[in-house]
Every structure is written in structure tokens, then in C-alpha cells.
Amino acid sequence: MLAANHNSNFDPWPLGLPLWPRRQLYFMAKVELFNPVLAPFLRAAGAFPVRRGEADVEAIETAVRICREGGIVAMFPEGTRRTKGLRKKFEHKARTGSARIALSASVPLVPAAVKGTDRLARFAKLKVAYGDPIPLDDLEHLSPREAQQQATTRLMERIYELRDSL
């Protein structure tokens, strides 16, 4: 399970290209993107739909299955891109989905950071950093909800540390 900060619609490309073709990333993408024009391209790139703002059990089960089969699911726990003065339907805050998937699938939760995708028009240098897996073993005694919260807190702290180091 790979989780990164979210600056721009272009974040998946620099996040996944250093790993490709050895490993393909599978992305949760908001269901609104799966229109007749974009859907074939998104699916070919490894994306699958998620209904945001609700508990999309089907998307979580798909992600857990992919992880258990050895695939890498990539998510942006912040749930949406950082706002640029626009009103957004979904608040920019960390969600627990990536921790939930990692804990359910018993796979490592790996932080990553992307920088520069929000300034592509200015030819900004793109940078990506991958961190060490977040320790989750000590969360086994907690309730699932509390374990997910604590894992998400650890994850976001590490993502922001990686981002600030770029």
C-alpha cells in the first residue's frame, strides 16, 4: 500500500513512473472520472473507481484483493488536491482508507511524497521520495477504528517529512 500527498491531477505519473515497468501501481480514482471517454484510459493505467464521501466497500475490497495478490495500490489519503482558492466539495484532510487497506490486507504501508506537479506550467522540477514502511505491529491490540486513525497519523507525519525534505 503506497500513500502520497496530493497536489495536482498529474501526481500519479511521477509517483508511478520510477517503479514502472517492474511494478504497476493501481490507483483509486474518483468515480466522476470514469466517463465514456476517460474510463478506458484510466482502467488501462490501473485505476479503479471509488465513490468519495461514503464508505465504498467495493473499492476497499478491490484494493485489499490487489494488495493480497502482490500488487501495489497507490492512494492519496488527503482525499483531494490542495485547493487553489476554489471551493471544493470534499475537504482536504487525511482519510483512513490507506491505513484500513494495509491493515486488512496485512501489507506494508509505505509513505511517498511528490513535489512540483502543482507548478508544471512554470517547468518546475518534479521530485518524488519513497519512505520506509510505517510500523503497524504495535496497533494490533487496538480497535480497528483506533488502529486506522493512529496508522493514518503516523503516515501523514511521514509523508509531510518526506515532502519537506524534497
Buried (B, 14 or more C-beta within 10 A) or exposed (E): BBBBBBBBEBBBBBBBEEBEEEEEBBBBBBBEEBEEEEBEEBEEBBBBBBEBEEEBEEBBEBBBEBBEEEBBBBBBBBBBBEEEEEEEEEEEEBBBBBBBBBBBBEBBBBBBBBBBBBEEEEEEEBBBBBBEEBEBEEBEEBEEEEBBBBBBBBBBEBBBEBBEEE
